[in-house]
Amino acid sequence: MRRTFVSGRRLTLLGGGFSTDDDGEPGRRSSYRAAVATGALSAGWALEDGVGALFVDGSLSDAVTRVPQARLYRVEPGDGGGGTEERALPCRALVAAQ
């Protein structure tokens, strides 16, 4: 088994689906949500352009953005009727160092 360590901690893969630049490419948003709705991908995360997310032990620890309107979404299959349910989560604004 191969393991990767970063600063003394093991780096692991995040389970579920993951879509970056969710708003940056035509069709990306709808394709990701369709894959979650049909079960082709597990419930997961969608990050709009400018958002970064930190996960610790598989749980969201922090979300930041350099674009004030940009969002991070938790995307899950809808309740029986197809489609998805998504929840926008707050992102902390990054500020330039003075």
Helices and strands as residue ranges (DSSP letters): E 4-6, E 9-11, E 17-19, H 28-38, E 44-47, E 51-56, E 59-65, E 72-77, E 84-89, E 92-93
